[in-house]
Amino acid sequence: MKVTEIMTKDVETCTTDTPIQAVAIQMLNLDVGSIPVVDNNDGKLVGIITDRDIVTRGIAAQFALDTPVGQIISSDLVTGTPDMDVEDAATLMSEHQIRRLPICEDEKLVGIVALGDVAVKDQSDEHAGEAIEDISKPAEPNE
């Protein structure tokens, strides 16, 4: 099965100049924990902003709420392609410890696959189970 069969296609995005508070409100209204960030000029995917980014890189670092999210986004992106198998997506998510995999074509966002999408796809799929297990490992505190 290909990721295009399970991915969310109409993904809400923001741009690098969207204020932190506006993205937080967008997350609240959509009931999501992350928003892909696209370039203001060409619409190419440049990063992803998570609720954790807002707290740890924004609020904890004392950025103002009108600070553009481009200053705090996660830009070290791991992405998939529309022709990728779901099992390969699950493996990639597991290897990189990520819960959401943006799906891109020509550097433009065409969808997103969440860990839950992979798990629901086929509950007996061993790749989905392994991905969930690997990604859900508890964090260990820094010493």
LOZA-867932 format. One record per atom (N, C-alpha, C, O, CB): residue in one letter; x, y, z. Coordinates in steps of 0.1 Angstrom, whole numbers, padded with zeros to 4 digits, always signed. Last residue first. Glycine has a CB too. Example, Ala and Ser with C-alpha at 12.3 -4.5 7.8 and 13.67 -1.06 7.14 Angstrom:
LOZA-867932
S+0128-0022+0071 S+0137-0011+0071 S+0129+0000+0079 S+0134+0011+0080 S+0141-0006+0057 A+0132-0057+0078 A+0123-0045+0078 A+0132-0033+0078 A+0142-0033+0085 A+0113-0045+0090 
***
This chain:
LOZA-867932
E+0214+0143+0321 E+0220+0142+0334 E+0231+0153+0335 E+0238+0154+0345 E+0226+0129+0337 N+0181+0144+0308 N+0195+0147+0307 N+0202+0147+0321 N+0196+0152+0331 N+0197+0161+0300 P+0159+0116+0310 P+0163+0130+0313 P+0178+0132+0311 P+0186+0122+0313 P+0159+0133+0328 E+0147+0098+0282 E+0155+0098+0294 E+0160+0112+0297 E+0165+0119+0289 E+0167+0088+0293 A+0115+0091+0269 A+0127+0099+0269 A+0134+0097+0283 A+0128+0095+0293 A+0124+0114+0267 P+0101+0059+0260 P+0102+0071+0269 P+0115+0078+0268 P+0126+0072+0266 P+0099+0067+0283 K+0092+0052+0227 K+0101+0049+0238 K+0102+0061+0247 K+0103+0072+0242 K+0115+0045+0233 S+0076+0055+0205 S+0070+0058+0218 S+0079+0054+0229 S+0075+0054+0241 S+0058+0050+0219 I+0091+0047+0183 I+0088+0061+0185 I+0083+0065+0199 I+0086+0075+0204 I+0078+0066+0175 D+0090+0019+0187 D+0103+0026+0186 D+0101+0041+0189 D+0109+0047+0196 D+0110+0025+0173 E+0062+0013+0186 E+0071+0009+0197 E+0083+0017+0198 E+0087+0022+0209 E+0074-0006+0197 I+0056+0022+0161 I+0049+0028+0173 I+0058+0025+0185 I+0060+0034+0193 I+0035+0022+0174 A+0072+0006+0145 A+0073+0020+0145 A+0068+0027+0157 A+0074+0035+0163 A+0067+0026+0132 E+0061-0019+0151 E+0075-0016+0154 E+0078-0001+0155 E+0085+0004+0163 E+0085-0023+0144 G+0035-0017+0141 G+0038-0020+0155 G+0052-0016+0159 G+0054-0010+0170 G+0035-0034+0158 A+0041-0013+0114 A+0034-0002+0121 A+0036-0004+0136 A+0039+0005+0143 A+0019-0002+0118 H+0053-0037+0108 H+0061-0025+0106 H+0054-0014+0114 H+0061-0006+0121 H+0062-0021+0091 E+0033-0056+0111 E+0044-0056+0121 E+0052-0043+0120 E+0058-0039+0130 E+0053-0068+0119 D-0001-0052+0109 D+0012-0049+0102 D+0023-0048+0112 D+0023-0039+0121 D+0011-0036+0094 S-0025-0053+0121 S-0016-0065+0122 S-0003-0063+0116 S+0006-0072+0116 S-0023-0077+0116 Q-0037-0030+0115 Q-0033-0032+0129 Q-0025-0044+0131 Q-0018-0045+0141 Q-0045-0033+0138 D-0033-0010+0091 D-0034-0024+0092 D-0029-0028+0106 D-0016-0028+0108 D-0026-0032+0081 K-0039+0018+0095 K-0039+0012+0082 K-0040-0003+0082 K-0049-0009+0075 K-0026+0015+0075 V-0034+0026+0121 V-0048+0023+0117 V-0049+0015+0104 V-0058+0007+0101 V-0057+0035+0116 A-0007+0032+0120 A-0012+0022+0129 A-0026+0017+0125 A-0029+0005+0126 A-0013+0027+0143 V-0006+0052+0101 V+0001+0040+0099 V-0004+0029+0107 V-0006+0018+0102 V+0017+0042+0101 D-0021+0072+0114 D-0025+0067+0101 D-0019+0054+0098 D-0025+0045+0093 D-0021+0077+0090 G-0005+0076+0137 G-0018+0070+0139 G-0024+0065+0125 G-0030+0054+0125 G-0028+0080+0144 L+0017+0090+0126 L+0019+0077+0132 L+0005+0069+0133 L+0005+0057+0131 L+0026+0078+0146 A+0006+0106+0096 A+0008+0106+0110 A+0010+0091+0115 A+0006+0082+0108 A-0004+0112+0118 V+0016+0121+0067 V+0012+0108+0073 V+0016+0109+0088 V+0027+0112+0091 V+0020+0096+0066 I+0005+0146+0045 I+0013+0142+0057 I+0007+0129+0062 I-0005+0126+0062 I+0011+0154+0068 G+0010+0162+0012 G+0003+0154+0023 G+0011+0152+0035 G+0023+0156+0035 G-0002+0141+0017 V+0025+0177-0003 V+0013+0172-0010 V+0005+0164+0000 V-0007+0160-0003 V+0017+0163-0021 L+0048+0203-0004 L+0040+0195+0005 L+0027+0190-0003 L+0019+0198-0008 L+0036+0202+0018 K+0075+0204-0027 K+0062+0210-0022 K+0054+0199-0015 K+0053+0187-0018 K+0054+0215-0034 E+0097+0192-0038 E+0099+0200-0026 E+0086+0207-0021 E+0087+0215-0011 E+0109+0210-0029 D+0085+0174-0056 D+0092+0186-0061 D+0093+0196-0050 D+0091+0208-0052 D+0085+0192-0073 E+0065+0164-0031 E+0067+0161-0045 E+0073+0174-0050 E+0067+0185-0049 E+0054+0157-0053 C+0063+0149+0002 C+0066+0160-0007 C+0068+0155-0021 C+0072+0144-0023 C+0078+0168-0003 I+0048+0145+0033 I+0050+0139+0020 I+0051+0150+0009 I+0043+0158+0008 I+0038+0129+0016 P+0060+0145+0066 P+0055+0152+0055 P+0058+0145+0042 P+0068+0139+0040 P+0061+0167+0055 L+0051+0125+0092 L+0060+0125+0080 L+0054+0133+0069 L+0044+0128+0063 L+0063+0110+0076 R+0052+0124+0127 R+0045+0129+0115 R+0055+0130+0103 R+0066+0135+0105 R+0039+0143+0117 R+0067+0114+0146 R+0053+0110+0146 R+0046+0115+0134 R+0034+0110+0132 R+0046+0115+0159 I+0101+0101+0147 I+0091+0112+0144 I+0077+0106+0143 I+0075+0094+0139 I+0095+0119+0130 Q+0126+0087+0148 Q+0118+0090+0160 Q+0108+0102+0158 Q+0108+0111+0166 Q+0127+0093+0172 H+0139+0078+0126 H+0141+0092+0130 H+0133+0096+0142 H+0133+0108+0146 H+0138+0101+0118 E+0131+0051+0124 E+0145+0054+0124 E+0148+0069+0129 E+0158+0071+0136 E+0151+0053+0110 S+0103+0055+0123 S+0109+0048+0134 S+0124+0051+0135 S+0128+0054+0146 S+0107+0033+0133 M+0099+0067+0099 M+0095+0074+0111 M+0101+0068+0123 M+0105+0075+0132 M+0079+0073+0112 L+0110+0047+0082 L+0116+0060+0082 L+0112+0068+0095 L+0120+0074+0101 L+0112+0068+0070 T+0091+0027+0087 T+0105+0024+0090 T+0112+0038+0091 T+0120+0040+0100 T+0112+0016+0079 A+0068+0039+0077 A+0068+0035+0091 A+0083+0033+0095 A+0086+0037+0106 A+0060+0022+0093 A+0075+0041+0050 A+0072+0053+0058 A+0073+0050+0072 A+0079+0058+0080 A+0058+0059+0054 D+0076+0014+0043 D+0089+0023+0042 D+0087+0035+0050 D+0096+0040+0057 D+0092+0026+0028 E+0050+0008+0046 E+0060+0001+0054 E+0073+0009+0055 E+0079+0010+0065 E+0062-0013+0049 V+0038+0023+0026 V+0035+0026+0040 V+0045+0020+0049 V+0049+0026+0059 V+0021+0021+0043 D+0060+0032-0001 D+0052+0022+0006 D+0049+0026+0020 D+0058+0032+0026 D+0058+0008+0005 M+0060+0062-0021 M+0066+0054-0010 M+0055+0044-0004 M+0044+0047-0003 M+0071+0063+0001 D+0050+0080-0038 D+0051+0066-0043 D+0057+0057-0032 D+0059+0045-0035 D+0059+0066-0055 P+0052+0105-0024 P+0039+0099-0027 P+0039+0084-0031 P+0030+0077-0028 P+0032+0107-0037 T+0078+0104+0000 T+0073+0107-0013 T+0060+0100-0015 T+0057+0090-0009 T+0084+0103-0024 G+0088+0121+0031 G+0086+0110+0023 G+0081+0114+0009 G+0079+0126+0007 G+0076+0100+0029 T+0114+0137+0051 T+0101+0137+0043 T+0100+0124+0036 T+0110+0116+0034 T+0101+0149+0033 V+0126+0154+0077 V+0126+0141+0072 V+0113+0140+0064 V+0103+0143+0070 V+0128+0129+0083 L+0144+0185+0083 L+0132+0177+0079 L+0135+0163+0074 L+0146+0161+0068 L+0125+0185+0068 D+0153+0206+0103 D+0160+0194+0099 D+0149+0184+0095 D+0145+0175+0103 D+0169+0188+0111 S+0138+0227+0113 S+0141+0227+0098 S+0149+0215+0094 S+0151+0213+0082 S+0149+0239+0095 S+0115+0236+0134 S+0124+0224+0132 S+0126+0224+0117 S+0117+0220+0109 S+0117+0211+0138 I+0114+0272+0140 I+0109+0259+0134 I+0120+0248+0135 I+0132+0251+0136 I+0105+0261+0120 I+0120+0297+0150 I+0120+0286+0160 I+0116+0272+0154 I+0114+0263+0161 I+0110+0289+0171 Q+0119+0316+0131 Q+0130+0317+0140 Q+0130+0305+0149 Q+0141+0303+0156 Q+0129+0329+0148 G+0095+0312+0117 G+0107+0309+0110 G+0119+0309+0119 G+0130+0303+0116 G+0110+0319+0099 V+0075+0324+0132 V+0079+0310+0135 V+0091+0305+0128 V+0097+0296+0132 V+0067+0301+0131 P+0082+0357+0143 P+0079+0348+0132 P+0083+0334+0135 P+0094+0332+0141 P+0085+0353+0119 T+0068+0369+0173 T+0080+0365+0166 T+0076+0355+0155 T+0067+0346+0157 T+0090+0358+0176 D+0047+0376+0189 D+0046+0381+0175 D+0059+0377+0167 D+0060+0381+0156 D+0044+0395+0175 L+0054+0368+0214 L+0044+0360+0207 L+0042+0364+0193 L+0036+0357+0184 L+0030+0361+0214 A+0089+0368+0219 A+0076+0375+0219 A+0067+0367+0211 A+0071+0360+0201 A+0077+0390+0214 F+0109+0344+0236 F+0105+0351+0223 F+0092+0357+0225 F+0083+0351+0232 F+0106+0341+0211 Q+0119+0330+0257 Q+0114+0343+0259 Q+0112+0351+0246 Q+0114+0363+0246 Q+0123+0351+0268 A+0124+0303+0257 A+0135+0312+0252 A+0131+0327+0253 A+0139+0335+0249 A+0140+0308+0238 A+0099+0294+0263 A+0110+0292+0273 A+0122+0301+0269 A+0130+0305+0278 A+0114+0277+0273 I+0085+0301+0239 I+0082+0307+0252 I+0093+0306+0262 I+0097+0316+0269 I+0070+0300+0258 G+0103+0288+0218 G+0097+0301+0218 G+0095+0307+0232 G+0102+0316+0235 G+0083+0300+0211 R+0114+0263+0223 R+0122+0273+0216 R+0116+0287+0215 R+0123+0297+0213 R+0124+0268+0201 T+0094+0251+0239 T+0108+0251+0243 T+0117+0261+0236 T+0126+0266+0242 T+0113+0237+0240 V+0068+0259+0228 V+0071+0260+0243 V+0086+0261+0245 V+0090+0269+0253 V+0065+0247+0250 I+0071+0255+0201 I+0065+0268+0206 I+0069+0270+0221 I+0073+0280+0225 I+0050+0269+0204 D+0080+0229+0200 D+0088+0240+0195 D+0084+0253+0201 D+0092+0261+0206 D+0088+0240+0180 R+0056+0216+0209 R+0068+0215+0217 R+0078+0226+0213 R+0085+0232+0222 R+0075+0201+0216 D+0040+0220+0187 D+0036+0226+0200 D+0048+0226+0209 D+0050+0235+0217 D+0024+0219+0207 T+0061+0226+0159 T+0053+0217+0168 T+0049+0225+0180 T+0055+0236+0183 T+0061+0204+0171 I+0066+0232+0125 I+0065+0238+0139 I+0056+0229+0147 I+0045+0226+0143 I+0060+0253+0138 I+0089+0224+0100 I+0076+0220+0107 I+0077+0227+0121 I+0087+0227+0127 I+0074+0205+0108 G+0101+0235+0068 G+0102+0231+0082 G+0088+0226+0087 G+0079+0225+0080 G+0108+0241+0091 V+0097+0241+0042 V+0110+0245+0048 V+0112+0240+0062 V+0123+0240+0068 V+0112+0260+0047 L+0082+0234+0012 L+0083+0230+0026 L+0097+0233+0031 L+0107+0229+0026 L+0080+0215+0028 K+0075+0261-0010 K+0082+0249-0007 K+0083+0246+0008 K+0084+0256+0016 K+0097+0249-0013 G+0064+0285-0018 G+0055+0275-0012 G+0062+0261-0009 G+0055+0251-0006 G+0044+0272-0022 D+0078+0307-0026 D+0076+0296-0036 D+0068+0284-0030 D+0065+0275-0038 D+0089+0291-0040 N+0076+0327-0005 N+0077+0330-0019 N+0073+0319-0028 N+0065+0321-0037 N+0091+0334-0022 N+0075+0316+0021 N+0066+0327+0017 N+0065+0329+0002 N+0055+0333-0003 N+0070+0340+0024 D+0077+0281+0025 D+0084+0294+0022 D+0074+0304+0017 D+0064+0300+0010 D+0095+0291+0011 V+0058+0265+0051 V+0062+0267+0038 V+0069+0280+0035 V+0066+0290+0043 V+0050+0265+0028 V+0056+0242+0077 V+0059+0256+0074 V+0064+0256+0059 V+0074+0249+0056 V+0070+0262+0084 P+0030+0222+0092 P+0041+0224+0082 P+0043+0238+0079 P+0034+0246+0078 P+0039+0215+0070 I+0023+0220+0126 I+0019+0226+0113 I+0031+0227+0104 I+0042+0232+0108 I+0013+0241+0116 S+0011+0200+0153 S+0022+0205+0144 S+0016+0211+0132 S+0005+0207+0127 S+0032+0194+0140 G-0010+0190+0167 G+0002+0194+0175 G+0014+0199+0166 G+0025+0202+0171 G+0007+0182+0182 V-0044+0200+0164 V-0032+0193+0159 V-0020+0198+0167 V-0021+0208+0174 V-0030+0196+0144 D-0070+0213+0163 D-0067+0202+0172 D-0056+0194+0167 D-0057+0181+0167 D-0080+0194+0174 L-0075+0236+0149 L-0074+0224+0141 L-0073+0211+0150 L-0074+0200+0145 L-0063+0225+0131 N-0073+0255+0170 N-0085+0254+0162 N-0086+0241+0154 N-0097+0236+0152 N-0086+0266+0152 L-0047+0250+0179 L-0058+0249+0188 L-0071+0247+0180 L-0079+0237+0183 L-0060+0261+0197 M-0032+0257+0156 M-0031+0244+0162 M-0043+0241+0171 M-0049+0230+0170 M-0018+0242+0170 Q-0039+0285+0155 Q-0042+0276+0144 Q-0042+0261+0148 Q-0051+0253+0145 Q-0032+0278+0132 I-0027+0294+0178 I-0042+0294+0177 I-0047+0285+0166 I-0057+0278+0167 I-0047+0309+0174 A-0001+0290+0171 A-0006+0283+0183 A-0022+0283+0182 A-0028+0273+0185 A-0002+0290+0196 V+0001+0307+0150 V+0003+0293+0148 V-0003+0285+0159 V-0009+0274+0157 V+0018+0289+0145 A-0002+0332+0163 A-0011+0328+0153 A-0011+0313+0150 A-0021+0307+0147 A-0009+0336+0140 Q+0021+0332+0180 Q+0007+0331+0186 Q-0003+0327+0176 Q-0012+0319+0179 Q+0003+0344+0192 I+0042+0334+0161 I+0041+0322+0170 I+0026+0321+0175 I+0021+0310+0175 I+0051+0323+0182 P+0033+0347+0129 P+0036+0349+0143 P+0034+0336+0151 P+0024+0328+0148 P+0028+0360+0149 T+0047+0338+0098 T+0035+0337+0106 T+0039+0338+0121 T+0048+0332+0125 T+0027+0324+0104 D+0069+0336+0082 D+0066+0349+0088 D+0054+0349+0097 D+0050+0360+0102 D+0066+0360+0078 T+0069+0311+0070 T+0079+0314+0080 T+0077+0327+0087 T+0082+0329+0098 T+0093+0315+0073 T+0034+0301+0070 T+0046+0305+0064 T+0056+0309+0075 T+0053+0310+0086 T+0043+0317+0054 C+0015+0270+0074 C+0018+0284+0077 C+0030+0288+0070 C+0037+0279+0064 C+0019+0287+0093 T-0011+0247+0064 T+0003+0252+0066 T+0003+0266+0071 T-0007+0273+0073 T+0010+0251+0053 E-0031+0219+0064 E-0030+0233+0067 E-0016+0236+0070 E-0008+0228+0076 E-0039+0236+0080 V-0035+0196+0038 V-0028+0199+0050 V-0027+0214+0052 V-0024+0222+0043 V-0014+0193+0050 D-0052+0175+0023 D-0054+0189+0025 D-0048+0194+0038 D-0055+0196+0048 D-0069+0193+0024 K-0044+0148+0028 K-0040+0155+0016 K-0042+0170+0017 K-0033+0178+0012 K-0048+0150+0004 T-0031+0124+0048 T-0040+0135+0048 T-0035+0144+0037 T-0023+0148+0036 T-0040+0143+0062 M-0025+0091+0036 M-0021+0104+0040 M-0032+0114+0040 M-0042+0112+0033 M-0009+0109+0032 I-0032+0066+0025 I-0036+0069+0039 I-0032+0083+0044 I-0036+0087+0055 I-0028+0059+0048 E-0025+0065-0001 E-0038+0059+0003 E-0042+0062+0017 E-0054+0061+0021 E-0038+0044+0000 T+0000+0075-0003 T-0011+0083-0008 T-0024+0078-0004 T-0034+0086-0004 T-0010+0084-0023 V+0017+0054+0005 V+0013+0064+0015 V+0001+0073+0010 V-0006+0079+0018 V+0025+0073+0019 K+0005+0022-0008 K+0013+0035-0009 K+0008+0045+0001 K-0004+0045+0006 K+0011+0041-0023 M+0008-0012+0000 M+0000+0000+0000 M+0009+0012+0000 M+0019+0013+0007 M-0010+0000+0012 
***
